[in-house]
Amino acid sequence: MKDPLAPHRSQARGGPLREGRRDENVDAAVSRALPELTPAAVLLTDTPEEAVRLLGAALGRPGALGSGQAALRALAAVHRSGGEQVIGSLDPAPADEDDALAGALRALPAPDRAAAVLQLLDAGPQQDAGAAVAALRAALAGRDEQARAARASERSLFAVPGAIPEPDLPAAPLPERLARLAAGETSLPGIVGFEDTVVPEVERALIAGHDLVLLGERGQGKTRLIRTLVGLLDEWTPVLVGSELNEHPLQPISVWGRRQVAEHGDATPVGWLHRSDRFGEKLATPDTSVGDLIGDVDPIKVAEGRTLGDPETVHYGLVPRTNRGIFSVNELPDLAERIQVALLNVLEERDIQIRGYRVRLPLDLLLVASANPEDYTNRGRIITPLKDRFGAEVRTHYPIELADELRLLRQEAQTTWLGGSGFDAPIVPEHLVEIVARFTRLVRESSHVDQRSGVSARFAIAGLETVAASAVRRAAVAGEPRPVARVVDLPSVVPASRGKVEFADAGSDNDDDRDLEVLEHLLRQATAQTFRARCGGLDLTGLQEHFTSGETVESGDLVPAAALLGQLGTIPHLAQLLGRLGVPEGEQSAEQAAAAVEFALEGLYLTRRLAKDTDGSRTVYGA
């Protein structure tokens, strides 16, 4: 075999050992040692020049030429001390080294190779290369876990040019997350009304490692819950730079990833992926294909010269590209049956099949789907084997308690969008928030509404935002300095929310006027319930007596607060009324007083103690 260091041997003989006169015995010992030392020296260094320096330093040690084994010990000792060479990988491999032994040594991290040579020598002489490899593996068996832990904690492993710097954040393994549960911390923040029903089921499914499907009517927070699961992932995770599959540097799964690690070793470029980039989702539209979800042959890669049998001609779909993350399929039953079949392997075997390719990718992901209960249980909309492969089925629901409905509204409704517009942020009093919440619950319970369709939480959210917008419009037109919503703003919710409700008896002759009357009646009912709950037992006779002499009070969506209060003069027990409606002391204003008084007038009308006449946007209260 060709000796890769033959041109440099004269340089080694003229090095540290040849400073004095020529010693024929030493020359003979060097000639015997070099054939055994040369492959090991090349394996432990990057260039022939570095190998020559390593050989010179090793042969200069006392006793190094006593035997071939002593020379190898000296070589490994010098390399481990790191004083004479640059640690690196070997490329290309020397032609005269044993392939099996060299492969085993090269698979080790560069700093461990010298120690491996010493341990191999300690194992004694071997009969052949296979026995030497077996001895090497046995000698390093106890070091594997330590080396892996060292590589995981050593930041320099990932400190490569162009890589994202490693954040100083600890990982949160399963035991730590269980400890957070034990401490009473919220596992799914922002999810309202599911604390005692849905959340425990989801937590059990995640701890068990099950894929899950969420069943519920529209607007029950299924998509919101799925996206909240991303917060349970480690904030940052290492990935191979350029990998389409988010491959872990220590566990590559594709042909490309394994080749990158084999070629670059510890110098493999590694980046850090944020958990927000480890979530993928697909709405099950009719045009969804197997290629979209799983993958297909990329004709561009074939045109570049690759053969059809090359696994690298595959263009991966959304599911494998979300490897080491969470993938969501919204409205699962809307997928065609042949598309559902493509997910069977993902759910059970954790791999994918693409056309005729022998591709087996051990995917590491959580698959979560959402569906309408009627579509999910309807035979023919979803194939039975796919239902069987989901580890957990979780039923969602609308807020059970009124308090949960109120929390949801306060959290989700955007009523403070004014910024730098010259107006203060609009105020929606607590009693109006409660009216919208009660109105939503009454619509859901109404016999006129299709219960299979449900009434989305967006119905209430959009209604409250419409009320706030009506207050802002009045402030802009009437010149009020601070927008405060009033009862007169509530009727605007009805036409704005009409499209969010499906009526049970709506046929080909849909009557919009009748539908609006149903919603208006339910809104008045919600207002009356709120009035009884908040103002029950409150003495409002002073306000009612204002109308005994035939006086009237005119209101409307463009009547400012000052004009409304001016018609009433002094209002008895106004402070008590404001306190009942949750207006804090010190924050009371004319606009909030007008909102409270108008609510009281509407309550007196709904309890048949006052009369009301409505003409368009004009409302008149009287005896």
C-alpha positions as CSV (number, residue, x, y, z in Angstrom):
1,M,0.0,0.0,0.0
2,K,1.0,3.6,-0.6
3,D,2.5,5.3,2.5
4,P,0.9,8.7,2.8
5,L,3.8,10.0,4.9
6,A,6.7,8.7,2.8
7,P,7.7,12.2,1.5
8,H,7.9,13.4,5.1
9,R,9.9,10.6,6.7
10,S,13.2,12.3,6.1
11,Q,11.8,15.4,7.9
12,A,10.9,13.2,10.9
13,R,14.4,11.6,10.9
14,G,16.0,15.0,10.8
15,G,13.9,16.3,13.7
16,P,14.5,16.1,17.4
17,L,16.1,12.7,17.2
18,R,18.8,13.8,14.8
19,E,20.3,16.8,16.5
20,G,23.4,14.8,17.3
21,R,25.4,12.4,15.3
22,R,23.8,9.6,13.3
23,D,22.9,6.6,15.5
24,E,22.3,3.5,13.3
25,N,20.5,1.7,16.2
26,V,18.1,4.6,16.5
27,D,17.5,4.7,12.8
28,A,16.7,1.0,12.8
29,A,14.3,1.5,15.7
30,V,12.6,4.4,13.9
31,S,12.3,2.3,10.8
32,R,10.6,-0.4,12.7
33,A,8.2,1.9,14.6
34,L,7.1,4.2,11.7
35,P,5.1,1.6,9.8
36,E,3.0,1.0,13.0
37,L,2.9,4.6,14.1
38,T,2.1,6.3,10.8
39,P,-1.6,5.3,10.4
40,A,-2.3,6.1,14.0
41,A,-0.6,9.5,13.7
42,V,-2.5,10.4,10.5
43,L,-5.8,9.3,12.1
44,L,-5.3,11.6,15.1
45,T,-4.4,14.7,13.1
46,D,-5.7,16.8,10.2
47,T,-2.7,17.2,7.9
48,P,0.5,15.2,7.1
49,E,2.5,18.1,8.6
50,E,0.7,17.8,11.9
51,A,1.2,14.1,11.8
52,V,5.0,14.6,11.3
53,R,5.1,16.9,14.3
54,L,3.2,14.4,16.4
55,L,5.5,11.6,15.4
56,G,8.6,13.6,16.1
57,A,7.3,14.5,19.6
58,A,6.3,10.9,20.4
59,L,9.6,9.4,19.2
60,G,11.5,12.0,21.2
61,R,10.2,10.5,24.5
62,P,12.5,8.3,26.5
63,G,11.8,4.6,25.9
64,A,9.5,5.2,23.0
65,L,11.5,3.0,20.7
66,G,11.7,0.1,23.1
67,S,8.9,-1.7,21.3
68,G,6.0,-1.0,18.9
69,Q,3.5,-0.9,21.8
70,A,5.7,1.6,23.7
71,A,5.9,3.8,20.7
72,L,2.1,3.8,20.3
73,R,1.7,4.7,24.0
74,A,4.1,7.6,23.6
75,L,2.2,8.7,20.5
76,A,-1.2,8.6,22.3
77,A,0.2,10.3,25.4
78,V,1.5,13.3,23.3
79,H,-1.7,13.6,21.4
80,R,-3.8,13.6,24.6
81,S,-1.6,16.3,26.1
82,G,-2.6,18.5,23.1
83,G,0.8,20.2,22.9
84,E,2.0,19.3,19.5
85,Q,-1.0,19.1,17.2
86,V,-4.5,20.3,16.3
87,I,-7.3,17.9,17.2
88,G,-9.4,17.1,14.1
89,S,-10.9,14.6,11.8
90,L,-9.3,12.6,9.0
91,D,-10.3,13.4,5.4
92,P,-9.3,11.6,3.3
93,A,-8.6,8.3,5.1
94,P,-5.1,6.9,4.8
95,A,-4.9,4.0,2.4
96,D,-2.9,1.7,4.6
97,E,-5.1,1.7,7.8
98,D,-7.5,-1.0,8.6
99,D,-11.0,0.0,7.6
100,A,-12.9,-1.5,10.5
101,L,-10.5,-0.3,13.2
102,A,-10.2,3.2,11.6
103,G,-13.9,3.5,11.3
104,A,-14.4,2.7,14.9
105,L,-11.8,5.2,16.0
106,R,-13.1,7.9,13.7
107,A,-16.6,7.5,15.1
108,L,-15.4,8.8,18.4
109,P,-15.1,12.5,19.3
110,A,-11.6,13.7,18.4
111,P,-10.6,14.4,22.0
112,D,-11.4,10.7,22.9
113,R,-9.3,9.1,20.2
114,A,-6.0,9.2,22.0
115,A,-7.6,7.7,25.1
116,A,-9.2,5.0,22.9
117,V,-5.7,4.1,21.5
118,L,-4.4,3.7,25.0
119,Q,-7.3,1.5,26.1
120,L,-7.0,-0.6,23.0
121,L,-3.4,-1.2,23.9
122,D,-4.3,-2.1,27.4
123,A,-6.7,-4.8,26.0
124,G,-3.6,-6.6,24.8
125,P,-2.6,-7.9,21.3
126,Q,-5.4,-8.9,19.0
127,Q,-5.5,-11.7,16.4
128,D,-7.2,-9.6,13.7
129,A,-8.9,-6.3,13.0
130,G,-12.3,-7.6,14.0
131,A,-11.0,-8.6,17.5
132,A,-9.3,-5.2,17.8
133,V,-12.6,-3.4,17.1
134,A,-14.5,-5.6,19.6
135,A,-11.8,-4.8,22.2
136,L,-12.1,-1.1,21.5
137,R,-15.9,-1.2,21.9
138,A,-15.6,-3.2,25.1
139,A,-13.0,-0.8,26.5
140,L,-15.1,2.2,25.7
141,A,-18.5,0.8,26.8
142,G,-18.3,2.5,30.2
143,R,-17.3,5.8,28.6
144,D,-20.2,6.1,26.2
145,E,-22.7,7.7,28.6
146,Q,-20.1,10.0,30.0
147,A,-19.0,11.2,26.6
148,R,-22.7,11.7,25.5
149,A,-23.4,13.7,28.6
150,A,-20.3,15.8,28.1
151,R,-21.2,16.5,24.5
152,A,-24.7,17.5,25.5
153,S,-23.5,20.0,28.1
154,E,-20.5,21.3,26.2
155,R,-21.5,24.5,24.5
156,S,-18.5,24.6,22.3
157,L,-20.0,21.6,20.4
158,F,-22.7,23.9,19.1
159,A,-20.6,27.1,18.8
160,V,-20.2,27.1,15.0
161,P,-20.0,30.1,12.6
162,G,-23.5,31.2,11.7
163,A,-25.3,29.1,14.3
164,I,-27.8,30.7,16.6
165,P,-26.2,31.2,20.1
166,E,-27.4,28.7,22.7
167,P,-29.9,30.4,25.1
168,D,-29.2,30.1,28.7
169,L,-32.4,28.3,29.4
170,P,-32.8,24.8,31.0
171,A,-34.8,22.1,29.4
172,A,-38.1,21.1,31.0
173,P,-38.3,17.3,30.9
174,L,-41.5,15.4,31.9
175,P,-40.6,15.1,35.6
176,E,-40.2,18.8,35.9
177,R,-43.5,19.5,34.2
178,L,-45.1,17.0,36.6
179,A,-43.5,19.0,39.4
180,R,-45.1,22.1,38.0
181,L,-48.5,20.4,38.2
182,A,-47.8,19.4,41.8
183,A,-47.1,23.0,42.6
184,G,-50.5,24.1,41.2
185,E,-49.1,25.9,38.1
186,T,-51.4,26.2,35.1
187,S,-50.3,23.8,32.3
188,L,-52.4,25.4,29.6
189,P,-52.6,29.2,30.3
190,G,-55.3,31.2,28.6
191,I,-57.8,28.3,28.4
192,V,-60.9,29.3,30.3
193,G,-63.7,27.1,31.6
194,F,-61.9,23.8,31.0
195,E,-59.9,23.6,34.2
196,D,-62.0,20.7,35.7
197,T,-63.1,19.0,32.5
198,V,-61.0,19.2,29.4
199,V,-57.6,20.1,30.8
200,P,-57.2,17.0,33.0
201,E,-58.0,14.8,30.1
202,V,-55.5,16.5,27.9
203,E,-52.8,16.3,30.6
204,R,-53.4,12.6,31.0
205,A,-53.1,12.1,27.2
206,L,-49.9,14.1,27.0
207,I,-48.3,12.2,30.0
208,A,-49.2,8.9,28.3
209,G,-47.7,10.1,25.0
210,H,-51.0,9.7,23.1
211,D,-52.1,11.5,20.0
212,L,-55.5,13.1,20.6
213,V,-58.5,14.4,18.8
214,L,-60.6,17.2,20.2
215,L,-64.4,16.9,19.5
216,G,-66.6,20.0,19.9
217,E,-68.9,22.4,18.2
218,R,-67.6,25.5,16.6
219,G,-66.1,28.3,18.7
220,Q,-65.3,26.1,21.8
221,G,-61.6,26.9,21.8
222,K,-60.3,23.7,20.1
223,T,-57.7,25.5,17.9
224,R,-56.7,27.8,20.8
225,L,-56.1,24.8,23.0
226,I,-54.0,23.0,20.4
227,R,-51.8,26.1,19.8
228,T,-51.4,26.5,23.6
229,L,-49.7,23.0,23.7
230,V,-46.7,24.6,22.0
231,G,-45.8,26.2,25.4
232,L,-45.1,22.7,26.8
233,L,-42.2,22.2,24.5
234,D,-38.6,23.1,25.5
235,E,-38.1,26.8,24.5
236,W,-35.0,26.0,22.4
237,T,-33.8,22.7,20.9
238,P,-30.7,22.0,18.8
239,V,-31.1,21.0,15.1
240,L,-28.9,20.3,12.2
241,V,-28.5,23.5,10.1
242,G,-30.2,23.0,6.7
243,S,-32.3,20.0,7.8
244,E,-35.8,19.8,6.4
245,L,-36.8,17.5,9.2
246,N,-35.5,19.4,12.3
247,E,-33.1,16.6,13.0
248,H,-31.3,16.3,16.3
249,P,-27.5,16.5,15.9
250,L,-27.0,13.4,17.9
251,Q,-29.8,11.5,16.3
252,P,-30.1,12.3,12.6
253,I,-32.8,10.3,10.8
254,S,-32.4,11.1,7.1
255,V,-29.7,10.1,4.6
256,W,-28.6,13.8,4.4
257,G,-28.5,14.2,8.1
258,R,-26.4,11.1,8.7
259,R,-24.0,12.1,5.9
260,Q,-23.6,15.6,7.4
261,V,-22.6,14.1,10.8
262,A,-20.3,11.5,9.2
263,E,-18.5,14.2,7.1
264,H,-18.1,16.9,9.7
265,G,-18.2,15.1,13.0
266,D,-18.1,17.6,16.0
267,A,-17.8,20.5,13.5
268,T,-21.3,19.7,12.1
269,P,-23.2,23.1,11.9
270,V,-25.9,23.2,14.5
271,G,-28.6,25.8,15.1
272,W,-31.2,26.4,17.7
273,L,-34.9,26.1,16.9
274,H,-37.6,28.0,18.9
275,R,-40.6,26.1,20.0
276,S,-42.9,28.5,18.1
277,D,-41.3,27.1,14.9
278,R,-42.0,23.5,15.9
279,F,-45.7,23.7,15.4
280,G,-47.5,23.0,12.1
281,E,-51.2,22.9,11.2
282,K,-53.3,22.2,8.2
283,L,-56.9,22.9,7.6
284,A,-58.5,19.9,6.0
285,T,-59.6,21.5,2.7
286,P,-61.0,19.4,-0.2
287,D,-57.9,20.0,-2.2
288,T,-55.5,18.6,0.4
289,S,-53.3,15.8,-1.0
290,V,-51.0,13.1,0.3
291,G,-48.1,15.2,-1.0
292,D,-49.2,18.2,1.1
293,L,-49.2,16.1,4.3
294,I,-46.6,13.4,3.7
295,G,-44.5,14.2,0.7
296,D,-44.0,13.4,-3.0
297,V,-41.3,13.1,-5.6
298,D,-39.7,16.5,-6.4
299,P,-39.3,16.7,-10.2
300,I,-36.8,19.6,-9.8
301,K,-34.4,17.3,-7.9
302,V,-34.8,14.6,-10.5
303,A,-34.0,17.1,-13.2
304,E,-30.9,18.1,-11.4
305,G,-29.5,14.6,-12.1
306,R,-30.6,12.5,-9.2
307,T,-32.1,9.1,-9.9
308,L,-35.7,8.2,-9.0
309,G,-34.5,5.7,-6.5
310,D,-32.5,8.3,-4.5
311,P,-34.3,9.1,-1.2
312,E,-33.1,12.7,-1.5
313,T,-35.5,13.3,-4.5
314,V,-38.4,13.3,-2.0
315,H,-40.0,16.6,-1.2
316,Y,-41.3,16.1,2.4
317,G,-44.8,17.3,3.4
318,L,-46.0,19.2,6.4
319,V,-46.1,16.2,8.8
320,P,-42.4,15.2,8.5
321,R,-41.3,18.8,8.4
322,T,-42.8,19.2,11.8
323,N,-40.7,16.4,13.2
324,R,-39.8,16.9,16.9
325,G,-42.8,19.1,17.3
326,I,-46.7,19.2,17.2
327,F,-48.8,18.9,14.1
328,S,-52.5,19.7,14.0
329,V,-55.2,18.8,11.5
330,N,-58.2,21.0,11.8
331,E,-61.6,19.5,10.8
332,L,-60.2,16.0,10.3
333,P,-63.4,14.4,8.9
334,D,-63.2,16.8,5.9
335,L,-60.1,14.9,4.6
336,A,-60.8,12.4,1.8
337,E,-60.5,8.8,2.8
338,R,-57.3,8.2,0.8
339,I,-55.7,11.1,2.6
340,Q,-56.8,9.7,6.0
341,V,-55.1,6.4,5.1
342,A,-51.8,8.2,4.6
343,L,-51.9,9.2,8.3
344,L,-52.3,5.6,9.6
345,N,-48.5,4.9,9.7
346,V,-47.8,8.3,11.3
347,L,-50.2,7.6,14.2
348,E,-49.0,4.0,14.9
349,E,-45.6,3.2,13.5
350,R,-44.3,6.7,13.6
351,D,-43.0,6.6,10.1
352,I,-44.1,7.6,6.6
353,Q,-44.5,5.9,3.2
354,I,-44.0,7.9,0.0
355,R,-45.0,6.2,-3.3
356,G,-42.6,3.3,-4.0
357,Y,-39.7,4.6,-1.9
358,R,-38.3,2.5,0.9
359,V,-38.3,5.4,3.3
360,R,-38.5,4.7,7.0
361,L,-38.2,7.9,9.0
362,P,-38.7,7.5,12.8
363,L,-40.7,10.6,13.4
364,D,-41.0,12.1,16.8
365,L,-44.1,14.3,16.9
366,L,-47.5,14.7,18.6
367,L,-50.5,14.6,16.2
368,V,-53.6,16.5,17.3
369,A,-56.8,16.8,15.4
370,S,-60.0,18.7,15.8
371,A,-63.5,17.7,14.6
372,N,-67.2,18.3,14.9
373,P,-68.7,15.5,17.0
374,E,-71.5,14.9,14.4
375,D,-69.0,14.6,11.5
376,Y,-66.6,12.5,13.6
377,T,-69.2,9.9,14.6
378,N,-71.0,9.9,11.3
379,R,-70.0,6.7,9.5
380,G,-68.3,7.4,6.2
381,R,-66.9,10.8,7.2
382,I,-63.8,9.3,8.9
383,I,-62.4,5.8,8.5
384,T,-62.5,3.5,11.5
385,P,-58.8,2.5,11.6
386,L,-57.9,6.2,11.9
387,K,-60.2,6.6,14.8
388,D,-58.7,3.6,16.5
389,R,-55.2,5.0,16.2
390,F,-55.9,8.1,18.3
391,G,-54.9,7.4,21.8
392,A,-57.3,9.9,23.4
393,E,-60.6,11.5,22.4
394,V,-61.4,14.7,24.4
395,R,-64.8,16.4,24.3
396,T,-64.8,20.2,24.6
397,H,-67.8,22.4,25.6
398,Y,-68.9,26.0,25.9
399,P,-68.4,27.7,29.3
400,I,-70.5,26.0,31.9
401,E,-70.7,28.8,34.4
402,L,-71.6,32.4,33.8
403,A,-68.3,33.4,35.6
404,D,-66.3,31.5,33.0
405,E,-68.2,33.2,30.2
406,L,-67.3,36.6,31.7
407,R,-63.6,35.6,32.1
408,L,-63.5,34.5,28.5
409,L,-65.0,37.8,27.3
410,R,-62.6,40.0,29.4
411,Q,-59.7,38.0,28.1
412,E,-60.5,37.7,24.4
413,A,-62.5,40.9,23.5
414,Q,-60.4,43.7,22.0
415,T,-62.0,46.9,23.3
416,T,-59.0,49.1,23.8
417,W,-57.7,49.5,20.2
418,L,-57.5,53.3,20.4
419,G,-54.0,54.5,20.5
420,G,-52.8,58.1,19.8
421,S,-56.3,59.0,18.4
422,G,-57.1,61.8,20.9
423,F,-59.7,59.7,22.7
424,D,-59.3,57.7,25.9
425,A,-59.7,54.0,25.7
426,P,-63.4,53.0,25.7
427,I,-64.9,51.7,28.9
428,V,-67.4,48.9,28.8
429,P,-69.1,48.7,32.3
430,E,-69.3,45.4,34.0
431,H,-73.1,45.2,33.8
432,L,-72.9,45.4,30.0
433,V,-70.3,42.7,29.8
434,E,-72.7,40.5,31.9
435,I,-75.6,41.3,29.6
436,V,-73.6,40.2,26.5
437,A,-72.5,37.0,28.3
438,R,-76.1,36.2,29.4
439,F,-77.4,37.0,25.9
440,T,-74.9,34.5,24.4
441,R,-76.0,31.7,26.8
442,L,-79.7,32.4,26.2
443,V,-79.1,32.1,22.4
444,R,-77.3,28.8,22.9
445,E,-80.2,27.4,25.0
446,S,-82.9,28.7,22.7
447,S,-85.1,26.2,21.0
448,H,-85.1,28.3,17.8
449,V,-81.3,27.8,17.4
450,D,-79.8,24.7,15.8
451,Q,-78.1,22.9,18.7
452,R,-75.9,20.8,16.5
453,S,-74.3,23.9,15.1
454,G,-73.9,25.7,18.5
455,V,-73.2,29.3,19.1
456,S,-69.5,30.2,19.0
457,A,-67.7,32.1,21.7
458,R,-66.9,34.5,18.8
459,F,-70.6,35.5,19.0
460,A,-70.1,37.0,22.4
461,I,-66.6,38.4,21.7
462,A,-67.8,40.2,18.5
463,G,-70.9,41.5,20.3
464,L,-68.8,43.1,23.1
465,E,-66.4,44.6,20.6
466,T,-69.4,46.1,18.7
467,V,-70.8,47.7,21.9
468,A,-67.4,49.3,22.6
469,A,-67.2,50.5,18.9
470,S,-70.7,52.1,19.3
471,A,-69.5,54.0,22.3
472,V,-66.5,55.3,20.5
473,R,-68.6,56.4,17.6
474,R,-70.9,58.4,19.9
475,A,-67.9,60.0,21.6
476,A,-66.5,61.1,18.2
477,V,-69.8,62.5,16.9
478,A,-71.1,64.0,20.1
479,G,-67.8,65.3,21.3
480,E,-67.6,63.3,24.5
481,P,-64.1,63.2,26.0
482,R,-64.3,59.6,27.2
483,P,-66.2,56.8,25.4
484,V,-68.3,54.8,27.9
485,A,-70.7,52.1,26.6
486,R,-74.4,52.3,27.6
487,V,-77.5,50.2,27.2
488,V,-78.4,52.2,24.1
489,D,-75.4,50.5,22.4
490,L,-76.7,47.0,22.9
491,P,-79.2,46.9,20.0
492,S,-76.2,47.2,17.6
493,V,-75.2,43.6,18.6
494,V,-78.2,42.0,17.0
495,P,-77.6,42.8,13.3
496,A,-73.9,42.4,13.7
497,S,-74.3,38.9,15.2
498,R,-77.1,37.6,13.0
499,G,-74.7,35.7,10.7
500,K,-73.2,33.7,13.5
501,V,-76.4,31.9,14.4
502,E,-78.1,29.1,12.6
503,F,-81.8,28.8,13.3
504,A,-83.3,25.3,13.7
505,D,-86.4,25.9,11.6
506,A,-84.6,28.0,8.9
507,G,-85.6,26.5,5.5
508,S,-85.7,27.7,2.0
509,D,-88.1,30.5,3.1
510,N,-85.7,32.0,5.7
511,D,-87.4,34.9,7.5
512,D,-84.7,37.4,8.6
513,D,-87.2,39.6,10.4
514,R,-88.4,36.8,12.5
515,D,-84.8,35.8,13.3
516,L,-84.0,39.3,14.4
517,E,-87.1,39.4,16.6
518,V,-85.9,36.2,18.3
519,L,-82.5,37.7,19.0
520,E,-84.0,41.1,20.2
521,H,-86.3,39.2,22.6
522,L,-83.4,37.2,24.0
523,L,-81.3,40.4,24.4
524,R,-84.1,42.0,26.5
525,Q,-84.4,38.9,28.5
526,A,-80.6,39.0,29.2
527,T,-80.8,42.6,30.2
528,A,-83.7,41.9,32.6
529,Q,-81.8,39.0,34.2
530,T,-78.7,41.2,34.8
531,F,-80.9,44.0,36.3
532,R,-82.4,41.6,38.8
533,A,-79.0,40.1,39.7
534,R,-77.3,43.5,40.2
535,C,-80.0,45.9,41.3
536,G,-82.4,43.6,43.1
537,G,-83.4,45.2,46.4
538,L,-82.0,48.6,45.4
539,D,-84.3,51.5,46.1
540,L,-85.1,53.2,42.8
541,T,-88.3,54.9,43.7
542,G,-86.5,58.3,43.6
543,L,-85.6,57.8,40.0
544,Q,-89.1,56.4,39.2
545,E,-90.8,59.4,40.9
546,H,-89.2,61.7,38.3
547,F,-91.7,60.5,35.8
548,T,-94.9,60.8,37.9
549,S,-95.6,64.3,36.7
550,G,-95.4,63.3,33.1
551,E,-91.7,64.0,32.5
552,T,-89.8,62.1,29.9
553,V,-86.2,61.3,29.3
554,E,-84.8,60.9,25.8
555,S,-81.8,58.8,25.0
556,G,-80.2,57.4,21.9
557,D,-76.9,56.1,20.5
558,L,-75.8,59.7,19.7
559,V,-77.1,61.4,22.9
560,P,-74.1,62.4,25.0
561,A,-73.9,61.7,28.7
562,A,-74.3,65.3,29.8
563,A,-77.5,65.7,27.8
564,L,-79.0,62.6,29.4
565,L,-78.1,63.5,33.0
566,G,-79.3,67.1,32.4
567,Q,-82.8,65.8,31.8
568,L,-82.9,64.1,35.2
569,G,-81.4,66.7,37.5
570,T,-80.4,65.3,41.0
571,I,-80.6,61.5,41.1
572,P,-81.3,59.9,44.5
573,H,-79.1,57.0,45.6
574,L,-76.8,57.4,42.5
575,A,-73.7,56.5,44.6
576,Q,-75.4,53.2,45.7
577,L,-76.4,52.5,42.1
578,L,-72.8,53.0,40.9
579,G,-71.5,50.8,43.6
580,R,-73.9,48.0,42.7
581,L,-72.7,48.2,39.1
582,G,-69.0,47.9,40.1
583,V,-67.8,51.4,39.5
584,P,-64.9,52.0,41.9
585,E,-64.9,55.1,44.0
586,G,-62.7,57.8,42.7
587,E,-63.2,56.6,39.1
588,Q,-66.8,57.8,38.8
589,S,-67.5,60.2,35.9
590,A,-70.4,61.7,34.2
591,E,-70.2,59.1,31.4
592,Q,-70.3,56.3,33.9
593,A,-73.1,57.9,35.8
594,A,-75.1,58.2,32.5
595,A,-74.4,54.5,31.8
596,A,-75.7,53.5,35.2
597,V,-78.8,55.6,35.1
598,E,-79.7,54.4,31.6
599,F,-79.3,50.8,32.8
600,A,-81.6,51.5,35.7
601,L,-84.2,53.1,33.3
602,E,-84.1,50.1,31.0
603,G,-84.5,47.8,34.0
604,L,-87.5,49.7,35.3
605,Y,-89.0,49.4,31.8
606,L,-88.4,45.6,31.6
607,T,-89.9,45.1,35.1
608,R,-93.0,47.1,33.9
609,R,-92.4,50.1,36.1
610,L,-91.8,52.5,33.3
611,A,-92.8,52.9,29.6
612,K,-90.5,53.1,26.6
613,D,-91.0,54.3,23.1
614,T,-88.4,53.5,20.4
615,D,-88.3,55.1,17.0
616,G,-85.2,54.2,15.1
617,S,-82.2,55.3,17.2
618,R,-84.4,57.5,19.4
619,T,-85.6,56.1,22.8
620,V,-87.9,57.9,25.1
621,Y,-88.6,56.7,28.7
622,G,-91.8,57.9,30.5
623,A,-94.4,56.9,33.0
